[in-house]
Amino acid sequence: MASAKKRTPRSRPRAAPGRENTAPSSMTGFGQASSSDRNFSTDVVVRTVNGRHLKTKVRMSLNMPTVCDRISALAARYIRRGTVEVAVRIDWARPGGVVFNQRIMAGYVTQLKAMRETLGLAGQIHLDRVAMLPGALEADVSSAEADRVWRKLRPVVIQALERTARMRASEGRALARALRRHARRIDRLLARVERRAGAAARRYRQRLTRRVRTLLEEAGTRLEPGSLAREVVLFSERSDISEELCRTRAHVAHLTQALGEEGTGRKLEFIGQEMHREVNTMASKASDPAMTELIIDLRGEVDKIREQVLNLA
């Protein structure tokens, strides 16, 4: 009897390095890493803040455009959304490692002289200060040497990006917990609003009956039940918020689901906007002060959600 072939379990695809795949991450983060070598030492600092899209800016103490492009491409693997600033400091430990860019420095001097004459200022232009301006120093390396520099710099950049991604993920989980608390409060408030709205027509009928009877007794006329019923029906139609309640509950469910996914910051912003619109409609239909107070509390929770989701990638 032939033996059955043993199945090899399929391995799950690995997530992108450094990315949190169980919840949206915060757009605020910080990471730093450094390394020292016989030829040079380097320090890399990564900062991220809120942004509509992914925007990466790399600043290096030495002008190495190809390395800057590689850092930007590497940052896109770890960070999905937000404004990213990567500062790289390289201290060369061998002579001839850097040279002055005479064209850029001459441009600085020309502009400074023109500014001094235009504004009528006194003072000397010092070479050491001009040498500290951006672009005055550049790396004196060939293409092959730039590749070797990148091979040494790459692991340091990765370490800084991984630390940044971990911080963003940690803050994202904290924000997700806070948003879930707001969602639960909204569910409770919606239940209270629904109970209050269900009795609104009955309370309105009672108030209207008392007022009309008082007026008719003064006029010596009888109350027609049909007219009163029509007025109550019109009031019920104008103040009905059942659709708004249903849609808001659906938005809360979508919000809770999106908090378990990555890269849903924009989706959460849209859900917050829709919740705000539904609550505003409820407020315009509120029929008594108690319901208005509940809807004000509801709007407060929705506003907190709208503010916090702006920090999620």
C-alpha positions as CSV (number, residue, x, y, z in Angstrom):
1,M,0.0,0.0,0.0
2,A,1.5,3.3,-1.1
3,S,2.1,5.8,1.7
4,A,0.4,9.1,1.6
5,K,2.5,12.1,0.7
6,K,3.2,14.4,3.5
7,R,2.0,18.0,2.9
8,T,4.3,20.8,3.6
9,P,2.4,23.7,5.2
10,R,2.5,26.9,3.3
11,S,4.4,29.7,4.9
12,R,2.5,33.0,5.3
13,P,3.9,36.0,3.4
14,R,6.0,38.2,5.6
15,A,4.8,41.7,6.2
16,A,6.9,44.7,5.1
17,P,9.8,45.1,7.5
18,G,9.1,47.3,10.5
19,R,5.4,47.8,9.7
20,E,2.6,47.1,12.1
21,N,0.0,44.9,10.4
22,T,-2.6,44.6,13.2
23,A,-3.5,48.2,13.7
24,P,-2.9,51.6,12.1
25,S,0.2,53.3,13.3
26,S,0.7,56.8,14.5
27,M,2.3,59.3,12.2
28,T,4.5,60.6,15.0
29,G,7.8,58.8,15.6
30,F,11.4,59.1,16.4
31,G,14.4,56.8,15.9
32,Q,18.2,57.2,16.2
33,A,21.1,54.9,15.4
34,S,24.9,55.4,15.1
35,S,28.0,53.5,14.1
36,S,31.7,54.1,14.0
37,D,34.2,52.8,11.5
38,R,37.9,53.2,10.7
39,N,37.1,55.5,7.8
40,F,34.1,57.3,9.1
41,S,31.5,57.5,11.9
42,T,27.8,58.2,11.3
43,D,24.7,59.2,13.2
44,V,21.2,58.8,11.8
45,V,18.1,60.5,13.3
46,V,14.6,59.9,11.9
47,R,11.6,62.1,12.8
48,T,8.1,61.7,11.5
49,V,5.1,64.0,11.9
50,N,1.6,64.2,10.4
51,G,1.2,64.6,6.7
52,R,-1.5,63.9,4.0
53,H,1.0,61.8,2.0
54,L,4.4,60.3,2.3
55,K,7.0,63.1,2.0
56,T,10.6,62.3,2.8
57,K,13.4,64.9,3.3
58,V,17.0,63.7,3.8
59,R,19.6,66.1,5.1
60,M,23.3,65.0,5.1
61,S,26.3,66.7,6.4
62,L,28.0,65.8,3.1
63,N,26.5,66.3,-0.4
64,M,25.9,62.7,-1.7
65,P,22.7,62.8,-3.9
66,T,22.8,59.1,-4.8
67,V,22.9,58.1,-1.1
68,C,20.0,60.5,-0.3
69,D,17.9,58.9,-3.0
70,R,18.6,55.4,-1.5
71,I,17.7,56.6,2.0
72,S,14.3,57.9,0.7
73,A,13.6,54.7,-1.1
74,L,14.5,52.7,2.1
75,A,12.2,54.9,4.2
76,A,9.3,54.2,2.0
77,R,9.5,50.5,2.9
78,Y,9.1,51.2,6.6
79,I,6.8,54.3,6.6
80,R,3.5,54.5,4.7
81,R,2.3,58.0,5.4
82,G,3.5,61.2,7.0
83,T,6.3,63.7,6.7
84,V,9.7,62.0,7.3
85,E,12.9,63.9,8.1
86,V,16.1,61.9,8.0
87,A,19.2,63.6,9.3
88,V,22.5,61.9,8.5
89,R,25.8,63.1,10.0
90,I,29.0,61.6,8.6
91,D,32.4,62.4,10.1
92,W,35.2,61.5,7.7
93,A,38.3,60.1,9.5
94,R,40.7,60.2,6.6
95,P,42.3,63.2,4.7
96,G,40.8,64.0,1.4
97,G,37.4,62.7,2.4
98,V,35.7,66.0,1.6
99,V,36.3,69.0,-0.6
100,F,34.9,72.6,-0.7
101,N,32.4,73.3,-3.5
102,Q,33.9,76.5,-4.8
103,R,30.9,77.3,-7.1
104,I,28.4,77.2,-4.3
105,M,30.7,79.0,-1.9
106,A,31.3,81.8,-4.5
107,G,27.6,82.1,-4.9
108,Y,27.1,82.5,-1.2
109,V,29.8,85.2,-1.0
110,T,28.3,87.1,-4.0
111,Q,24.8,87.1,-2.5
112,L,26.2,88.2,0.9
113,K,28.1,91.1,-0.6
114,A,25.0,92.2,-2.6
115,M,22.9,92.0,0.5
116,R,25.4,94.0,2.5
117,E,25.4,96.8,-0.1
118,T,21.6,96.8,-0.5
119,L,21.0,97.1,3.2
120,G,24.0,99.3,4.0
121,L,25.4,96.9,6.5
122,A,28.9,96.8,7.8
123,G,31.0,93.8,8.6
124,Q,33.3,91.2,7.0
125,I,32.4,87.9,5.3
126,H,34.3,85.1,7.1
127,L,35.3,82.0,5.2
128,D,34.8,79.7,8.1
129,R,31.2,80.7,8.4
130,V,30.5,80.4,4.7
131,A,32.0,76.9,4.8
132,M,29.3,75.9,7.3
133,L,26.5,76.8,4.9
134,P,24.5,74.0,3.2
135,G,26.3,72.5,0.2
136,A,29.7,74.1,0.9
137,L,31.2,70.8,1.7
138,E,30.8,67.7,-0.5
139,A,32.1,64.2,-0.4
140,D,35.2,63.6,-2.5
141,V,34.3,60.0,-3.4
142,S,33.9,58.1,-6.6
143,S,30.8,56.2,-7.6
144,A,32.4,53.0,-6.4
145,E,33.4,54.5,-3.1
146,A,29.9,55.9,-2.7
147,D,28.6,52.4,-3.0
148,R,30.9,51.2,-0.3
149,V,29.8,54.1,2.0
150,W,26.2,53.1,1.4
151,R,26.9,49.5,2.3
152,K,28.2,50.8,5.7
153,L,25.5,53.4,6.1
154,R,22.5,51.2,5.1
155,P,22.3,49.1,8.3
156,V,22.4,52.2,10.5
157,V,19.6,53.8,8.5
158,I,17.6,50.6,8.8
159,Q,18.1,50.5,12.6
160,A,16.9,54.1,12.9
161,L,13.8,53.4,10.7
162,E,12.9,50.2,12.6
163,R,13.0,52.1,15.9
164,T,10.9,54.9,14.4
165,A,8.4,52.3,13.1
166,R,8.2,50.6,16.5
167,M,7.4,53.9,18.2
168,R,4.8,54.7,15.5
169,A,3.2,51.3,16.0
170,S,3.2,51.7,19.8
171,E,1.5,55.1,19.7
172,G,-0.9,53.7,17.1
173,R,-2.0,51.0,19.4
174,A,-2.6,53.5,22.2
175,L,-4.6,55.7,19.9
176,A,-6.6,52.7,18.7
177,R,-7.5,51.8,22.4
178,A,-8.6,55.4,23.0
179,L,-10.8,55.4,19.8
180,R,-12.4,52.1,20.8
181,R,-13.4,53.7,24.2
182,H,-15.0,56.6,22.3
183,A,-16.8,54.1,20.1
184,R,-18.3,52.3,23.1
185,R,-19.4,55.6,24.6
186,I,-21.1,56.5,21.3
187,D,-22.9,53.2,21.3
188,R,-24.2,53.9,24.8
189,L,-25.3,57.4,23.9
190,L,-27.0,56.2,20.8
191,A,-29.1,53.8,22.8
192,R,-30.1,56.6,25.2
193,V,-31.0,58.9,22.3
194,E,-33.1,56.1,20.7
195,R,-35.1,55.6,23.9
196,R,-35.7,59.3,24.2
197,A,-36.7,59.7,20.6
198,G,-39.1,56.7,20.8
199,A,-41.2,58.5,23.4
200,A,-40.9,61.9,21.7
201,A,-44.1,61.6,19.7
202,R,-46.1,60.5,22.7
203,R,-44.9,63.4,24.8
204,Y,-45.6,65.8,21.9
205,R,-49.1,64.5,21.6
206,Q,-49.7,65.0,25.3
207,R,-48.4,68.5,25.2
208,L,-50.3,69.4,22.1
209,T,-53.5,67.9,23.5
210,R,-53.3,70.0,26.7
211,R,-52.6,73.2,24.8
212,V,-55.3,72.7,22.2
213,R,-57.9,71.8,24.7
214,T,-57.1,74.9,26.8
215,L,-57.5,77.1,23.7
216,L,-60.7,75.4,22.6
217,E,-62.3,75.6,26.0
218,E,-61.7,79.3,26.0
219,A,-63.3,79.5,22.5
220,G,-66.1,77.1,23.4
221,T,-65.2,74.6,20.6
222,R,-64.6,70.8,20.6
223,L,-61.3,69.1,19.7
224,E,-61.3,66.9,16.6
225,P,-59.2,63.8,17.1
226,G,-58.4,63.5,13.4
227,S,-56.7,66.9,13.2
228,L,-54.7,66.2,16.3
229,A,-53.5,62.8,14.9
230,R,-52.4,64.5,11.7
231,E,-50.3,67.0,13.5
232,V,-48.7,64.3,15.6
233,V,-47.9,62.3,12.4
234,L,-46.3,65.4,10.8
235,F,-44.2,66.0,14.0
236,S,-43.1,62.3,14.0
237,E,-41.9,62.6,10.4
238,R,-40.0,65.8,11.0
239,S,-38.3,64.5,14.1
240,D,-37.6,60.9,13.0
241,I,-33.9,60.1,13.5
242,S,-34.1,56.3,13.0
243,E,-32.1,56.5,9.7
244,E,-29.4,58.6,11.3
245,L,-29.2,56.2,14.3
246,C,-28.8,53.2,12.0
247,R,-26.2,54.9,9.8
248,T,-24.2,56.1,12.9
249,R,-24.2,52.6,14.3
250,A,-22.9,51.3,11.0
251,H,-20.1,53.9,11.0
252,V,-19.1,52.9,14.6
253,A,-18.9,49.2,13.4
254,H,-16.8,50.2,10.4
255,L,-14.6,52.3,12.7
256,T,-14.0,49.4,15.1
257,Q,-13.2,47.1,12.2
258,A,-10.8,49.6,10.6
259,L,-8.9,49.9,13.9
260,G,-7.8,46.3,13.4
261,E,-6.2,46.9,10.0
262,E,-3.1,48.8,8.9
263,G,-3.0,51.8,6.7
264,T,-6.6,52.9,7.4
265,G,-5.9,56.5,8.5
266,R,-7.7,58.1,5.6
267,K,-10.6,55.6,5.9
268,L,-10.9,56.5,9.5
269,E,-11.0,60.2,8.6
270,F,-13.8,59.6,6.2
271,I,-15.8,57.6,8.8
272,G,-15.3,60.4,11.3
273,Q,-16.6,63.0,8.8
274,E,-19.7,60.8,8.1
275,M,-20.4,60.4,11.8
276,H,-20.2,64.1,12.3
277,R,-22.7,64.7,9.5
278,E,-25.2,62.2,11.0
279,V,-25.0,63.7,14.5
280,N,-25.5,67.2,13.1
281,T,-28.7,66.0,11.4
282,M,-29.9,64.5,14.7
283,A,-29.2,67.8,16.4
284,S,-31.4,69.6,13.9
285,K,-34.3,67.2,14.6
286,A,-34.0,67.2,18.4
287,S,-37.4,67.7,19.9
288,D,-36.7,68.4,23.5
289,P,-33.8,69.7,25.7
290,A,-32.9,66.3,27.2
291,M,-32.4,64.8,23.7
292,T,-30.4,67.9,22.7
293,E,-28.1,67.4,25.7
294,L,-27.5,63.8,24.8
295,I,-26.7,64.7,21.2
296,I,-24.2,67.4,22.4
297,D,-22.4,64.7,24.3
298,L,-22.6,62.5,21.2
299,R,-21.0,65.2,19.1
300,G,-18.3,65.7,21.7
301,E,-17.3,62.0,21.3
302,V,-17.4,62.2,17.5
303,D,-15.2,65.4,17.6
304,K,-12.6,63.5,19.7
305,I,-12.5,60.7,17.2
306,R,-12.1,63.1,14.3
307,E,-9.2,64.8,16.0
308,Q,-7.4,61.6,17.0
309,V,-7.7,59.8,13.6
310,L,-5.7,62.7,12.0
311,N,-2.7,61.2,13.8
312,L,-3.1,57.7,12.2
313,A,-1.3,56.6,9.1
